[in-house]
Amino acid sequence: MTREDPRCLPLIEVDLDQIRVLLSASVKDDAIIGVQRVAGGLVNTTYRITLTEPGASLCLRIYASGEDAWKREREILDLVSSSVPVAEVLFSSPSSPGLPYPCVVYRWIEGITLNECRRLIPAGDFVALADTLGRMLARIASFSFPGAHSTEPTAAPTRRSDIDALLSSSEESLRHGLARARLGGALADALWHRLVIGSPALVERDRDGCLVHGDLSGRNILVAAGNDGDWHVSAFLDWEAAFSGSALWDVGSLFRYSGRYTEIFRARFESGYREAGGALPQDWWRIARLLDATRLVETLNEPRELPVVFAECHQLIEAVVAGGI
């Protein structure tokens, strides 16, 4: 959540010689002149590979999280690449000589993160990105998660709703879990009260079953300035947490830090989303924020002690409660 977050998995160290062996079938040894680990990310390890051709670079992404995450991301990149800006994969393997981890290599994508952009450019220019983001998220939501429509027999009609189960888990954490101890009883009760009030609208979202990015934060969206000076989205990164569910999961994740986005930004986002064919309920802002709050509760209930992370979760939940959502 913050730059001080601890890594979930250790970094995978590789050197220039290992990368030359890894790419020997597609890139000549003398074409690779440098390798540098890219900062950021909490799970996988990323390197920028510099080539002799002026301005040419590749990106090596190593999946310390294993083959399932690698396979999921590859499937989704193939699925959405025709209409959503994502990485162009040049090489992919579940394991390679000297590198017992799945990896992909794609062309380096120029740009900066949405978080960086917000801090660097004038507010008016940043607001101009809202419409594009709305349209892009609507496109993502137009896809079904790979394998979501299987030939397996459907569950009994009386099965418990996924979000109903999620709310039950949140209740346990907020009433009796570590999340309550870390939030304090008053704030935990206040959040649970809002989740109870919002539960009919939240459970209604179980009817949705679209592709959800799963980690749609400002650090996983790259933007770049065009020749005309206008900013555009150059890539959505890190799809390995994707799942099938309500599109409002991604909306809530994008707007988790609500103070970073003005009402005008939100209005233009909504307009772009709807104009691109995306379906948003009338109270989309409230539902999306409540959905995202359940993720914060899950984080607060972790057995690890993460004081910086927990302090930030506390502030974010205070904002949800104070906003009367």
Steps between C-alpha positions, in 0.01 A plus 500: 500500500785740571863524399582357845304181448707187566546265207278197501767286328879547476665661200640266233856601420624456142802639320582597142646157412187321622281728292713442190450125543129546562451701180758321286235361265355839414763768578868495404746514791663819375160671469459505880713761671346546841252384762349693788245392757187713501381631836146436616276199520448281803486150352685456170837630383545723193814592304558747219726359227682760292579417137763643265232652277457862616207533736411131482426310820324185612333412826563169677231406753574208733207338679620407847135425575510196272355354185132564574550877511717487186241298311213723611676816385596348163140393434364842585757689295405287200131560570496879533793616287284592201312772689688575824859634512711224657851360466601346166650164598805391299610200704330292766601186686397311815871440570834558329868401533636661814161649589263255668212746496239587238576821313393720210695749294319787332587826331572775749197725538579869520316706753461575868253364752167670551615580854810678370298681237258638758790653693683640196249655260250787543165404652314589180715268291455220752120536495514449124609138566174421681293443186764267354524301823123461509491374143789259561343350812176452311692310233662277764157431649369398157709180517423183689777351712668212309326175592217674682246328275586135548308181424498404869153451654374819662477520874162466671286814472504527879877533517632780713596815313875568472450851632272367774788279609736797474276705727488215750881491505515879543254480790712241678816708450335824612326348802757253629815504286832682485333761278288612795802529730688706240208728412356539846148393592325823408640521146456126441135522604443810287637329190299185562185713539560649155567157351172373644307794352671450165475120497196474265678710236824308554334158466327626184846525343528119507297505181801651327768270367748700296877513489640681803864616494525437874771753585403812309701761685671811371831317499371239251379753242761658271427828324700701248481835324436493126653727240209739546570522872185311598541214746376150424507156664794302361450175693320315776757284680500202740201282420591197708243583772211509249173323573134491395265734686344842507671778306457714811790315663734676256318831535532484879866410476570787261329752729625355830685823574194711437668827590728469197209544261269800480125485448559625144741209440241252630224653287712481184602144586133404535410670173779324311409164654134528404570636151725199436209267578590424861221442751521689829229499767374839608687478832815350348734717709357376831490133400850503355646661812324251727624206293854633521465550877460123539848462350636740759336293773664188360839672510443618859424142602839367384706327768815689398576826674505774235466825693542738205252305287250472785520873575416575138209254502374672815505839325326365191222337701457820701444679169236245393317535832531879513369527146170353612525227239 
